[in-house]
Amino acid sequence: MNYQGIPQTCSPHQMTLRIISECDLLLTRAGVFEREVEGILSREGLRIRAPTIKSLQEIDILSQSIQSIALLLEAMQGSMSEDDSLALHELVARIPLRDMAMRLAGAENEVVSDSFTEF
């Protein structure tokens, strides 16, 4: 990964902001995905059966879970010190998705659209 121009460290407070931003990005992507699946089902005139409904409900549960994590992080953020320092490269090296790792390290967030991809 190319970390040029990205600081080597950040405070827990800054990292929390980045994680919250990443949660927002994931929520947007989940919404796009859900609309696409619903569009496919309605265009193709497929009969929606119980397993399909259960899968769509699972998308909602995942979205609500991500939103809950973001809310928890926001609540915790106020008690985090700006003086502490986290080694960014050590933290983000554990994340297998390159673009997500770069965003958490401080790269600019991308705007989610119907053509957005993590790859």
OpenMM code with the backbone's topology and positions (N, CA, C; nanometers):
from openmm import Vec3, app, unit

residues = "MET ASN TYR GLN GLY ILE PRO GLN THR CYS SER PRO HIS GLN MET THR LEU ARG ILE ILE SER GLU CYS ASP LEU LEU LEU THR ARG ALA GLY VAL PHE GLU ARG GLU VAL GLU GLY ILE LEU SER ARG GLU GLY LEU ARG ILE ARG ALA PRO THR ILE LYS SER LEU GLN GLU ILE ASP ILE LEU SER GLN SER ILE GLN SER ILE ALA LEU LEU LEU GLU ALA MET GLN GLY SER MET SER GLU ASP ASP SER LEU ALA LEU HIS GLU LEU VAL ALA ARG ILE PRO LEU ARG ASP MET ALA MET ARG LEU ALA GLY ALA GLU ASN GLU VAL VAL SER ASP SER PHE THR GLU PHE".split()
positions = [
    Vec3(0.0828, -0.1186, 0.0000),
    Vec3(0.0000, 0.0000, 0.0000),
    Vec3(0.0869, 0.1245, 0.0000),
    Vec3(0.0415, 0.2246, -0.0669),
    Vec3(0.1144, 0.3502, -0.0735),
    Vec3(0.0599, 0.4471, 0.0309),
    Vec3(0.1385, 0.4692, 0.1347),
    Vec3(0.0971, 0.5574, 0.2434),
    Vec3(0.1640, 0.6938, 0.2348),
    Vec3(0.2141, 0.7297, 0.1182),
    Vec3(0.2794, 0.8593, 0.1041),
    Vec3(0.1789, 0.9700, 0.1324),
    Vec3(0.2237, 1.0685, 0.2089),
    Vec3(0.1380, 1.1815, 0.2416),
    Vec3(0.0406, 1.1541, 0.3545),
    Vec3(0.0399, 1.0321, 0.4066),
    Vec3(-0.0480, 0.9980, 0.5179),
    Vec3(0.0374, 0.9903, 0.6438),
    Vec3(-0.0022, 1.0593, 0.7507),
    Vec3(0.0773, 1.0563, 0.8742),
    Vec3(0.0968, 0.9137, 0.9261),
    Vec3(0.2047, 0.8939, 0.9982),
    Vec3(0.2372, 0.7616, 1.0517),
    Vec3(0.1517, 0.7262, 1.1732),
    Vec3(0.1041, 0.8276, 1.2445),
    Vec3(0.0264, 0.8046, 1.3666),
    Vec3(-0.0984, 0.8934, 1.3657),
    Vec3(-0.1906, 0.8605, 1.4537),
    Vec3(-0.3064, 0.9459, 1.4783),
    Vec3(-0.3558, 0.9176, 1.6192),
    Vec3(-0.4398, 1.0049, 1.6707),
    Vec3(-0.4939, 0.9859, 1.8050),
    Vec3(-0.6106, 0.8870, 1.7992),
    Vec3(-0.6443, 0.8249, 1.9127),
    Vec3(-0.7626, 0.7379, 1.9159),
    Vec3(-0.8888, 0.8144, 1.8731),
    Vec3(-0.8963, 0.9409, 1.9094),
    Vec3(-1.0090, 1.0256, 1.8716),
    Vec3(-1.0192, 1.0361, 1.7191),
    Vec3(-0.9072, 1.0600, 1.6522),
    Vec3(-0.9067, 1.0686, 1.5057),
    Vec3(-0.9432, 0.9344, 1.4426),
    Vec3(-0.8892, 0.8270, 1.4981),
    Vec3(-0.9197, 0.6941, 1.4429),
    Vec3(-1.0677, 0.6625, 1.4584),
    Vec3(-1.1253, 0.7033, 1.5703),
    Vec3(-1.2680, 0.6807, 1.5905),
    Vec3(-1.3494, 0.7537, 1.4848),
    Vec3(-1.3100, 0.8772, 1.4531),
    Vec3(-1.3786, 0.9514, 1.3470),
    Vec3(-1.3705, 0.8766, 1.2143),
    Vec3(-1.2555, 0.8193, 1.1862),
    Vec3(-1.2379, 0.7445, 1.0614),
    Vec3(-1.3236, 0.6185, 1.0585),
    Vec3(-1.3321, 0.5511, 1.1724),
    Vec3(-1.4134, 0.4289, 1.1797),
    Vec3(-1.5611, 0.4639, 1.1639),
    Vec3(-1.6042, 0.5735, 1.2256),
    Vec3(-1.7431, 0.6179, 1.2099),
    Vec3(-1.7708, 0.6507, 1.0643),
    Vec3(-1.6775, 0.7176, 0.9995),
    Vec3(-1.6926, 0.7498, 0.8580),
    Vec3(-1.7010, 0.6224, 0.7743),
    Vec3(-1.6204, 0.5240, 0.8087),
    Vec3(-1.6231, 0.3955, 0.7370),
    Vec3(-1.7574, 0.3260, 0.7579),
    Vec3(-1.8113, 0.3336, 0.8788),
    Vec3(-1.9442, 0.2766, 0.9049),
    Vec3(-2.0494, 0.3445, 0.8185),
    Vec3(-2.0404, 0.4766, 0.8056),
    Vec3(-2.1340, 0.5498, 0.7193),
    Vec3(-2.1222, 0.5030, 0.5747),
    Vec3(-2.0001, 0.4819, 0.5292),
    Vec3(-1.9773, 0.4334, 0.3935),
    Vec3(-2.0391, 0.2942, 0.3751),
    Vec3(-2.0200, 0.2069, 0.4729),
    Vec3(-2.0770, 0.0723, 0.4658),
    Vec3(-2.2291, 0.0759, 0.4646),
    Vec3(-2.2872, 0.1657, 0.5449),
    Vec3(-2.4328, 0.1787, 0.5468),
    Vec3(-2.4860, 0.2245, 0.4116),
    Vec3(-2.4159, 0.3165, 0.3498),
    Vec3(-2.4567, 0.3642, 0.2176),
    Vec3(-2.4475, 0.2514, 0.1158),
    Vec3(-2.3382, 0.1754, 0.1218),
    Vec3(-2.3217, 0.0633, 0.0289),
    Vec3(-2.4295, -0.0420, 0.0507),
    Vec3(-2.4645, -0.0687, 0.1769),
    Vec3(-2.5702, -0.1663, 0.2060),
    Vec3(-2.7037, -0.1188, 0.1489),
    Vec3(-2.7304, 0.0108, 0.1585),
    Vec3(-2.8534, 0.0656, 0.1022),
    Vec3(-2.8582, 0.0518, -0.0480),
    Vec3(-2.7457, 0.0800, -0.1143),
    Vec3(-2.7379, 0.0641, -0.2600),
    Vec3(-2.7625, -0.0820, -0.2972),
    Vec3(-2.6994, -0.1728, -0.2258),
    Vec3(-2.7142, -0.3162, -0.2523),
    Vec3(-2.8596, -0.3601, -0.2339),
    Vec3(-2.9214, -0.3151, -0.1257),
    Vec3(-3.0596, -0.3538, -0.0986),
    Vec3(-3.1535, -0.3035, -0.2091),
    Vec3(-3.1335, -0.1798, -0.2532),
    Vec3(-3.2168, -0.1258, -0.3622),
    Vec3(-3.1946, -0.2042, -0.4916),
    Vec3(-3.0695, -0.2423, -0.5190),
    Vec3(-3.0411, -0.3200, -0.6397),
    Vec3(-3.1099, -0.4556, -0.6358),
    Vec3(-3.1039, -0.5228, -0.5227),
    Vec3(-3.1678, -0.6545, -0.5102),
    Vec3(-3.3191, -0.6411, -0.5244),
    Vec3(-3.3766, -0.5410, -0.4590),
    Vec3(-3.5210, -0.5205, -0.4702),
    Vec3(-3.5600, -0.4885, -0.6143),
    Vec3(-3.4756, -0.4103, -0.6842),
    Vec3(-3.5020, -0.3792, -0.8254),
    Vec3(-3.4979, -0.5026, -0.9125),
    Vec3(-3.4002, -0.5876, -0.8893),
    Vec3(-3.3888, -0.7127, -0.9659),
    Vec3(-3.5125, -0.7989, -0.9437),
    Vec3(-3.5535, -0.8108, -0.8200),
    Vec3(-3.6698, -0.8943, -0.7888),
    Vec3(-3.7964, -0.8401, -0.8543),
    Vec3(-3.8129, -0.7091, -0.8523),
    Vec3(-3.9357, -0.6525, -0.9101),
    Vec3(-3.9314, -0.6549, -1.0628),
    Vec3(-3.8156, -0.6286, -1.1243),
    Vec3(-3.8040, -0.6296, -1.2711),
    Vec3(-3.8266, -0.7680, -1.3282),
    Vec3(-3.7744, -0.8666, -1.2601),
    Vec3(-3.7829, -1.0023, -1.3128),
    Vec3(-3.9123, -1.0712, -1.2729),
    Vec3(-3.9944, -0.9988, -1.1985),
    Vec3(-4.1248, -1.0529, -1.1610),
    Vec3(-4.1153, -1.1806, -1.0799),
    Vec3(-4.0081, -1.1944, -1.0069),
    Vec3(-3.9908, -1.3159, -0.9275),
    Vec3(-4.0833, -1.3130, -0.8060),
    Vec3(-4.1335, -1.4280, -0.7745),
    Vec3(-4.2178, -1.4403, -0.6566),
    Vec3(-4.1262, -1.4428, -0.5343),
    Vec3(-4.1514, -1.3518, -0.4437),
    Vec3(-4.0665, -1.3422, -0.3249),
    Vec3(-4.1148, -1.4442, -0.2226),
    Vec3(-4.0260, -1.5365, -0.1917),
    Vec3(-4.0564, -1.6419, -0.0957),
    Vec3(-3.9933, -1.6105, 0.0384),
    Vec3(-4.0265, -1.6882, 0.1364),
    Vec3(-3.9800, -1.6654, 0.2738),
    Vec3(-3.8274, -1.6541, 0.2845),
    Vec3(-3.7492, -1.7401, 0.2182),
    Vec3(-3.6036, -1.7263, 0.2290),
    Vec3(-3.5530, -1.5927, 0.1739),
    Vec3(-3.6180, -1.5446, 0.0673),
    Vec3(-3.5783, -1.4157, 0.0090),
    Vec3(-3.6084, -1.3026, 0.1061),
    Vec3(-3.7262, -1.3059, 0.1653),
    Vec3(-3.7643, -1.2046, 0.2637),
    Vec3(-3.6680, -1.2088, 0.3821),
    Vec3(-3.6326, -1.3281, 0.4252),
    Vec3(-3.5394, -1.3426, 0.5375),
    Vec3(-3.4030, -1.2819, 0.5012),
    Vec3(-3.3570, -1.3030, 0.3798),
    Vec3(-3.2285, -1.2469, 0.3368),
    Vec3(-3.2335, -1.0947, 0.3310),
    Vec3(-3.3439, -1.0382, 0.2817),
    Vec3(-3.3585, -0.8931, 0.2791),
    Vec3(-3.3630, -0.8365, 0.4217),
    Vec3(-3.4275, -0.9077, 0.5127),
    Vec3(-3.4313, -0.8640, 0.6522),
    Vec3(-3.2915, -0.8695, 0.7139),
    Vec3(-3.2115, -0.9652, 0.6711),
    Vec3(-3.0739, -0.9764, 0.7213),
    Vec3(-2.9921, -0.8538, 0.6810),
    Vec3(-3.0144, -0.8021, 0.5604),
    Vec3(-2.9465, -0.6799, 0.5168),
    Vec3(-2.9825, -0.5663, 0.6111),
    Vec3(-3.1097, -0.5566, 0.6479),
    Vec3(-3.1527, -0.4524, 0.7418),
    Vec3(-3.0864, -0.4693, 0.8783),
    Vec3(-3.0774, -0.5927, 0.9257),
    Vec3(-3.0139, -0.6184, 1.0556),
    Vec3(-2.8659, -0.5813, 1.0511),
    Vec3(-2.7979, -0.6158, 0.9415),
    Vec3(-2.6571, -0.5786, 0.9271),
    Vec3(-2.6406, -0.4269, 0.9270),
    Vec3(-2.7274, -0.3573, 0.8564),
    Vec3(-2.7213, -0.2112, 0.8526),
    Vec3(-2.7443, -0.1517, 0.9914),
    Vec3(-2.8429, -0.2032, 1.0619),
    Vec3(-2.8703, -0.1539, 1.1969),
    Vec3(-2.7536, -0.1835, 1.2909),
    Vec3(-2.6893, -0.2972, 1.2726),
    Vec3(-2.5737, -0.3324, 1.3565),
    Vec3(-2.4571, -0.2370, 1.3318),
    Vec3(-2.4309, -0.2072, 1.2059),
    Vec3(-2.3229, -0.1135, 1.1721),
    Vec3(-2.3545, 0.0237, 1.2301),
    Vec3(-2.4794, 0.0657, 1.2172),
    Vec3(-2.5197, 0.1960, 1.2704),
    Vec3(-2.5038, 0.1987, 1.4227),
    Vec3(-2.5352, 0.0903, 1.4899),
    Vec3(-2.5208, 0.0830, 1.6354),
    Vec3(-2.3744, 0.0933, 1.6771),
    Vec3(-2.2864, 0.0294, 1.6024),
    Vec3(-2.1430, 0.0386, 1.6315),
    Vec3(-2.0958, 0.1824, 1.6158),
    Vec3(-2.1407, 0.2491, 1.5110),
    Vec3(-2.1030, 0.3892, 1.4892),
    Vec3(-2.1527, 0.4772, 1.6034),
    Vec3(-2.2751, 0.4543, 1.6496),
    Vec3(-2.3295, 0.5330, 1.7608),
    Vec3(-2.2501, 0.5094, 1.8889),
    Vec3(-2.2111, 0.3846, 1.9127),
    Vec3(-2.1308, 0.3526, 2.0307),
    Vec3(-1.9952, 0.4221, 2.0237),
    Vec3(-1.9328, 0.4182, 1.9087),
    Vec3(-1.8038, 0.4850, 1.8923),
    Vec3(-1.8154, 0.6359, 1.9128),
    Vec3(-1.9230, 0.6947, 1.8618),
    Vec3(-1.9440, 0.8379, 1.8829),
    Vec3(-1.9566, 0.8693, 2.0312),
    Vec3(-2.0280, 0.7859, 2.1042),
    Vec3(-2.0448, 0.8064, 2.2479),
    Vec3(-1.9112, 0.7918, 2.3215),
    Vec3(-1.8278, 0.6986, 2.2789),
    Vec3(-1.6977, 0.6755, 2.3432),
    Vec3(-1.5959, 0.7833, 2.3084),
    Vec3(-1.6132, 0.8435, 2.1950),
    Vec3(-1.5144, 0.9362, 2.1409),
    Vec3(-1.4811, 1.0503, 2.2360),
    Vec3(-1.5792, 1.0999, 2.3078),
    Vec3(-1.5570, 1.2115, 2.3983),
    Vec3(-1.4593, 1.1816, 2.5103),
    Vec3(-1.4455, 1.0551, 2.5457),
    Vec3(-1.3549, 1.0195, 2.6552),
    Vec3(-1.2157, 0.9794, 2.6074),
    Vec3(-1.1920, 0.9912, 2.4781),
    Vec3(-1.0614, 0.9544, 2.4239),
    Vec3(-0.9679, 1.0737, 2.4219),
    Vec3(-0.8449, 1.0468, 2.4490),
    Vec3(-0.7443, 1.1520, 2.4554),
    Vec3(-0.6905, 1.1850, 2.3172),
    Vec3(-0.6708, 1.3131, 2.2932),
    Vec3(-0.6048, 1.3583, 2.1706),
    Vec3(-0.4532, 1.3448, 2.1831),
    Vec3(-0.4061, 1.3246, 2.3063),
    Vec3(-0.2617, 1.3200, 2.3305),
    Vec3(-0.2007, 1.1837, 2.3013),
    Vec3(-0.2816, 1.0786, 2.3088),
    Vec3(-0.2299, 0.9450, 2.2804),
    Vec3(-0.2053, 0.9307, 2.1308),
    Vec3(-0.1259, 0.8314, 2.0965),
    Vec3(-0.0910, 0.8126, 1.9568),
    Vec3(-0.1012, 0.6651, 1.9193),
    Vec3(-0.1624, 0.6386, 1.8043),
    Vec3(-0.1745, 0.5028, 1.7518),
    Vec3(-0.0837, 0.4878, 1.6304),
    Vec3(-0.0168, 0.3749, 1.6199),
    Vec3(0.0658, 0.3466, 1.5016),
    Vec3(-0.0264, 0.2972, 1.3909),
    Vec3(-0.0542, 0.3840, 1.2956),
    Vec3(-0.1526, 0.3536, 1.1915),
    Vec3(-0.1189, 0.2301, 1.1096),
    Vec3(0.0046, 0.2198, 1.0663),
    Vec3(0.0414, 0.1100, 0.9761),
    Vec3(0.0230, -0.0256, 1.0419),
    Vec3(0.0505, -0.0340, 1.1711),
    Vec3(0.0304, -0.1602, 1.2422),
    Vec3(-0.1176, -0.1954, 1.2508),
    Vec3(-0.1998, -0.0941, 1.2723),
    Vec3(-0.3438, -0.1184, 1.2831),
    Vec3(-0.4055, -0.1577, 1.1500),
    Vec3(-0.3796, -0.0788, 1.0475),
    Vec3(-0.4467, -0.1032, 0.9192),
    Vec3(-0.3872, -0.2206, 0.8423),
    Vec3(-0.2691, -0.2658, 0.8803),
    Vec3(-0.2089, -0.3812, 0.8132),
    Vec3(-0.2933, -0.5076, 0.8331),
    Vec3(-0.3783, -0.5079, 0.9339),
    Vec3(-0.4630, -0.6239, 0.9631),
    Vec3(-0.5890, -0.6283, 0.8763),
    Vec3(-0.6150, -0.5213, 0.8027),
    Vec3(-0.7378, -0.5101, 0.7245),
    Vec3(-0.7103, -0.5583, 0.5822),
    Vec3(-0.7794, -0.6653, 0.5383),
    Vec3(-0.7490, -0.7219, 0.4067),
    Vec3(-0.8000, -0.6379, 0.2886),
    Vec3(-0.8976, -0.5510, 0.3096),
    Vec3(-0.9495, -0.4678, 0.2008),
    Vec3(-0.8636, -0.3430, 0.1881),
    Vec3(-0.7910, -0.3344, 0.0783),
    Vec3(-0.6939, -0.2264, 0.0584),
    Vec3(-0.7552, -0.0877, 0.0697),
    Vec3(-0.8668, -0.0640, 0.0002),
    Vec3(-0.9265, 0.0685, 0.0016),
    Vec3(-0.9740, 0.1076, 0.1415),
    Vec3(-1.0325, 0.0125, 0.2134),
    Vec3(-1.0762, 0.0404, 0.3499),
    Vec3(-0.9561, 0.0724, 0.4371),
    Vec3(-0.8503, -0.0041, 0.4239),
    Vec3(-0.7291, 0.0210, 0.5025),
    Vec3(-0.6750, 0.1610, 0.4751),
    Vec3(-0.6748, 0.2005, 0.3485),
    Vec3(-0.6263, 0.3345, 0.3135),
    Vec3(-0.7144, 0.4429, 0.3736),
    Vec3(-0.8465, 0.4248, 0.3689),
    Vec3(-0.9360, 0.5252, 0.4270),
    Vec3(-0.9147, 0.5358, 0.5771),
    Vec3(-0.8995, 0.4220, 0.6450),
    Vec3(-0.8776, 0.4247, 0.7892),
    Vec3(-0.7419, 0.4856, 0.8243),
    Vec3(-0.6470, 0.4745, 0.7326),
    Vec3(-0.5157, 0.5346, 0.7552),
    Vec3(-0.5186, 0.6851, 0.7310),
    Vec3(-0.6258, 0.7344, 0.6682),
    Vec3(-0.6378, 0.8781, 0.6488),
    Vec3(-0.6526, 0.9242, 0.5061),
    Vec3(-0.6584, 0.8308, 0.4110),
    Vec3(-0.6793, 0.8705, 0.2724),
    Vec3(-0.8209, 0.9252, 0.2571),
    Vec3(-0.8447, 0.9989, 0.1516),
    Vec3(-0.9763, 1.0593, 0.1281),
    Vec3(-1.0829, 0.9509, 0.1112),
    Vec3(-1.1992, 0.9762, 0.1698),
    Vec3(-1.3123, 0.8852, 0.1525),
    Vec3(-1.3696, 0.9003, 0.0132),
    Vec3(-1.4149, 0.7895, -0.0398),
    Vec3(-1.4776, 0.7902, -0.1706),
    Vec3(-1.6276, 0.8097, -0.1537),
    Vec3(-1.6890, 0.8588, -0.2568),
    Vec3(-1.8334, 0.8742, -0.2567),
    Vec3(-1.8941, 0.7463, -0.3121),
    Vec3(-1.9923, 0.6938, -0.2414),
    Vec3(-2.0556, 0.5706, -0.2863),
    Vec3(-2.1581, 0.6030, -0.3932),
    Vec3(-2.1513, 0.5300, -0.5016),
    Vec3(-2.2510, 0.5408, -0.6079),
    Vec3(-2.2866, 0.3993, -0.6503),
    Vec3(-2.3767, 0.3881, -0.7442),
    Vec3(-2.4166, 0.2549, -0.7902),
    Vec3(-2.2992, 0.1788, -0.8516),
    Vec3(-2.1976, 0.2495, -0.8975),
    Vec3(-2.0822, 0.1842, -0.9597),
    Vec3(-1.9654, 0.1675, -0.8632),
    Vec3(-1.9839, 0.2031, -0.7346),
    Vec3(-1.8764, 0.1947, -0.6367),
    Vec3(-1.8358, 0.0489, -0.6171),
    Vec3(-1.7063, 0.0276, -0.6069),
    Vec3(-1.6545, -0.1055, -0.5770),
    Vec3(-1.5345, -0.0916, -0.4850),
    Vec3(-1.5134, -0.1881, -0.4012),
    Vec3(-1.4005, -0.1857, -0.3083),
    Vec3(-1.2728, -0.2329, -0.3747),
    Vec3(-1.2843, -0.2919, -0.4939),
    Vec3(-1.1664, -0.3506, -0.5599),
    Vec3(-1.1058, -0.2580, -0.6624),
] * unit.nanometer
topology = app.Topology()
chain = topology.addChain("A")
for resn in residues:
    res = topology.addResidue(resn, chain)
    for name in ("N", "CA", "C"):
        topology.addAtom(name, app.Element.getBySymbol(name[0]), res)
